[in-house]
Amino acid sequence: MSVAPVSIGDVAGVVAALSFAFLVLRLGSLIGKAGAVLDEARIGVRGVSEQTVPLLSQVTDTVASTNEQIVRLDTITANVSSMTTNVNALTSLFAATLGSPVVKVAAFTYGVRSAIHGAGKGNPKARRGRRRRG
């Protein structure tokens, strides 16, 4: 049996082949892990999309219900505004029809009462408001 002589080039070739095989093995495992990560991401996205559709439906229902309540609130606000206008008009009418005569009657009764109680008796209250001549 004869042994063939091994040169440095042959050793370098074997080392290069082993390095390339190791590199291919590592890249294969990285690609496999990346595939697993992508599978998990796909499952996560599917779960999110399955939960998002009912959530969006509920949000749509909530917005529709809120819009109905806002329409009702607008109606109530319009009615309150109308009531405020009516009360304002009623108050103005009351002041115009009863306010002036009531003030006149009160002033007249005060004047009559003052005249009856303090006329000519030297009452200091009767002289209140008169100017002294000096």
C-alpha positions as CSV (number, residue, x, y, z in Angstrom):
1,M,0.0,0.0,0.0
2,S,1.3,3.2,-0.9
3,V,0.3,6.5,0.7
4,A,-0.1,9.4,-1.6
5,P,1.8,12.5,-0.6
6,V,-0.5,15.2,0.8
7,S,0.4,18.7,-0.1
8,I,-0.5,22.0,1.8
9,G,-2.9,22.8,-1.0
10,D,-4.8,19.6,-0.4
11,V,-5.0,20.4,3.4
12,A,-6.2,23.9,2.6
13,G,-8.9,22.5,0.2
14,V,-10.1,20.1,2.9
15,V,-10.2,22.9,5.4
16,A,-12.1,25.2,3.0
17,A,-14.6,22.4,2.2
18,L,-15.3,21.8,5.9
19,S,-15.6,25.5,6.5
20,F,-18.1,25.8,3.6
21,A,-20.1,22.8,5.0
22,F,-20.2,24.4,8.4
23,L,-21.3,27.7,6.9
24,V,-24.1,26.0,5.0
25,L,-25.2,24.2,8.1
26,R,-25.3,27.4,10.2
27,L,-27.2,29.3,7.4
28,G,-29.7,26.4,7.2
29,S,-30.4,26.6,10.9
30,L,-30.8,30.4,10.8
31,I,-33.2,30.1,7.9
32,G,-35.1,27.5,9.8
33,K,-35.3,29.8,12.8
34,A,-36.4,32.7,10.6
35,G,-39.1,30.5,9.1
36,A,-40.3,29.6,12.6
37,V,-40.4,33.3,13.6
38,L,-42.3,34.1,10.4
39,D,-44.8,31.3,11.2
40,E,-45.3,32.8,14.7
41,A,-45.8,36.2,13.2
42,R,-48.3,34.9,10.8
43,I,-50.3,33.2,13.6
44,G,-50.1,36.5,15.6
45,V,-51.4,38.5,12.7
46,R,-54.2,36.0,12.1
47,G,-55.2,36.3,15.8
48,V,-55.1,40.1,15.7
49,S,-57.2,40.2,12.6
50,E,-59.7,37.7,14.0
51,Q,-60.1,39.9,17.2
52,T,-60.1,43.2,15.3
53,V,-63.1,42.5,13.1
54,P,-65.6,41.9,16.1
55,L,-64.0,44.9,17.9
56,L,-64.5,47.1,14.9
57,S,-68.1,45.9,14.7
58,Q,-68.6,46.9,18.4
59,V,-67.0,50.3,17.8
60,T,-69.3,50.9,14.9
61,D,-72.3,50.0,17.1
62,T,-71.1,52.3,19.8
63,V,-70.6,55.2,17.5
64,A,-74.1,54.7,16.0
65,S,-75.6,54.7,19.5
66,T,-73.6,57.8,20.4
67,N,-74.8,59.6,17.3
68,E,-78.4,58.7,18.3
69,Q,-77.9,60.1,21.8
70,I,-76.3,63.3,20.3
71,V,-79.4,63.8,18.1
72,R,-81.6,63.4,21.2
73,L,-79.4,65.9,23.1
74,D,-79.7,68.3,20.2
75,T,-83.5,68.0,20.3
76,I,-83.5,68.6,24.1
77,T,-81.2,71.6,23.7
78,A,-83.5,73.1,21.0
79,N,-86.5,72.5,23.3
80,V,-84.8,74.2,26.2
81,S,-83.8,77.1,24.0
82,S,-87.5,77.4,22.9
83,M,-88.6,77.3,26.6
84,T,-86.1,80.0,27.5
85,T,-87.4,82.2,24.8
86,N,-90.9,81.6,25.9
87,V,-90.1,82.3,29.6
88,N,-88.2,85.5,28.6
89,A,-91.2,86.7,26.6
90,L,-93.6,85.8,29.5
91,T,-91.4,87.7,31.9
92,S,-91.3,90.7,29.6
93,L,-95.1,90.5,29.3
94,F,-95.6,90.3,33.0
95,A,-93.3,93.2,33.7
96,A,-95.0,95.3,31.0
97,T,-98.6,94.5,32.2
98,L,-98.3,94.2,35.9
99,G,-94.9,95.7,36.8
100,S,-95.6,99.3,36.1
101,P,-99.1,99.4,37.8
102,V,-97.8,97.5,40.8
103,V,-95.0,100.0,41.3
104,K,-97.4,102.9,40.9
105,V,-99.8,101.4,43.4
106,A,-96.9,100.7,45.9
107,A,-95.7,104.3,45.5
108,F,-99.2,105.7,45.9
109,T,-99.9,103.6,49.1
110,Y,-96.5,104.6,50.5
111,G,-97.3,108.3,49.9
112,V,-100.8,108.0,51.4
113,R,-99.4,106.1,54.4
114,S,-96.7,108.8,54.9
115,A,-99.3,111.6,54.6
116,I,-101.6,110.0,57.1
117,H,-99.0,109.2,59.8
118,G,-96.9,112.2,59.7
119,A,-98.8,115.2,58.4
120,G,-98.5,118.3,60.5
121,K,-97.5,116.6,63.8
122,G,-93.9,117.8,63.8
123,N,-92.8,114.2,63.2
124,P,-89.2,114.1,62.2
125,K,-90.0,111.4,59.7
126,A,-92.4,113.8,58.0
127,R,-89.6,116.3,57.6
128,R,-87.2,113.8,56.2
129,G,-86.2,114.7,52.6
130,R,-87.1,118.4,52.9
131,R,-84.4,120.9,52.6
132,R,-83.7,123.4,55.2
133,R,-83.4,126.9,54.3
134,G,-80.6,128.6,55.9
